[in-house]
Amino acid sequence: MEHRSEAPDFERMARNAGYRVIVTERLRSNRWLVTLVDGDGHTVLVLAQARPLIGSADVQDLAEFVRLRNPTMGILLAIGGVFSASAHHTCAELRDRRLHLCTALPPAPAVVAEESAMRNALASLR
């Protein structure tokens, strides 16, 4: 009997990080391709993997999706796992600034700018 993992709550993850989910594609029982939009309207492509170890082939898969779909940013998201040394090496070798290896969805750029403005405003009140 095949165990099919439940899809993570990408809507909640995206909303908490300041993105909006456009589409979620299930590629395998533990792999999803999620298209997000940040607050500035930029497309972010997330290749999410729910496995203990993410390797160089996964980085190459993300690079291919980014090449084909041309988003502003491509994220390889390890859900409950870590990246192998070869994954980090492959990402560095590809020299594509759009590729990012993450264990949590990073805040959308607009969210980072808003948080920075909020901190600056709070600091000026002190």
C-alpha positions in Angstrom: 0.0 0.0 0.0 1.5 3.3 -1.1 1.6 6.1 1.5 0.5 9.4 0.1 1.6 12.4 2.1 -0.9 15.2 2.6 -0.1 18.4 0.8 1.2 21.1 3.1 -1.0 24.1 3.6 0.6 26.2 0.9 -2.1 28.8 1.1 -1.4 29.5 4.8 2.4 29.3 4.3 2.2 31.8 1.4 -0.1 34.2 3.1 2.1 34.2 6.3 5.1 35.1 4.1 3.3 37.8 2.1 2.6 35.9 -1.1 -0.6 34.8 -2.9 -0.9 31.3 -4.3 -1.7 31.3 -8.0 -1.6 27.5 -8.6 -0.4 24.3 -6.9 0.7 21.4 -9.0 1.2 18.0 -7.4 4.1 16.4 -9.2 4.5 13.3 -7.0 3.1 12.2 -3.6 5.9 14.3 -1.9 6.6 17.0 -4.5 4.7 20.1 -5.5 5.3 23.0 -7.8 3.7 26.1 -6.4 3.4 29.4 -8.3 3.2 32.4 -6.0 2.9 36.2 -6.6 4.5 38.7 -4.2 3.1 42.1 -3.2 4.8 43.7 -6.2 3.2 41.3 -8.6 6.4 39.3 -9.2 6.1 35.6 -9.9 7.9 33.2 -7.5 8.2 29.5 -8.3 8.5 27.1 -5.4 9.5 23.4 -5.9 8.5 21.9 -2.6 9.9 18.5 -1.5 8.7 16.6 1.6 11.6 14.2 2.1 14.5 13.9 4.6 17.3 14.7 2.1 17.1 17.0 -1.0 19.9 16.5 -3.5 21.5 18.0 -6.6 19.0 16.4 -9.0 16.3 18.4 -7.2 18.3 21.6 -7.7 18.7 20.8 -11.4 14.9 20.2 -11.6 14.2 23.6 -10.1 16.7 25.3 -12.5 14.9 23.7 -15.4 11.5 24.9 -14.2 12.9 28.4 -13.7 14.5 28.3 -17.2 11.1 27.3 -18.7 8.8 29.5 -16.7 11.1 32.5 -16.1 9.9 33.6 -12.7 11.5 36.4 -10.7 12.7 33.9 -8.1 12.8 30.1 -7.8 12.8 28.4 -4.4 13.6 24.8 -3.7 11.7 24.3 -0.4 12.7 21.4 1.9 9.7 20.5 4.0 10.9 18.6 7.0 14.3 17.9 5.4 17.7 19.2 4.7 19.9 19.9 1.6 22.8 17.6 0.8 26.3 19.1 0.3 25.9 18.3 -3.4 22.6 20.3 -3.6 24.4 23.4 -2.2 27.4 22.8 -4.6 25.1 22.4 -7.6 23.2 25.5 -6.7 26.4 27.5 -6.5 27.7 26.0 -9.7 24.6 27.1 -11.6 25.3 30.7 -10.8 21.7 31.8 -11.2 20.8 34.4 -8.6 17.1 33.5 -8.9 17.7 30.0 -7.3 17.3 29.7 -3.5 17.5 26.7 -1.2 15.2 27.2 1.8 13.8 25.2 4.7 11.0 27.8 5.2 9.3 30.2 2.8 11.2 33.5 2.9 9.2 36.7 3.4 8.0 38.4 0.2 10.1 41.5 -0.6 7.1 43.8 0.1 6.7 42.2 3.5 10.4 42.7 4.2 10.1 46.4 3.2 7.0 46.8 5.4 8.6 45.2 8.4 11.7 47.4 8.0 9.5 50.5 7.8 7.6 49.3 10.9 10.8 48.7 12.9 12.2 52.2 11.8 8.9 53.8 12.9 9.0 52.0 16.2 12.6 52.9 16.8 11.9 56.6 16.2 9.2 56.5 18.9 11.7 55.5 21.5 
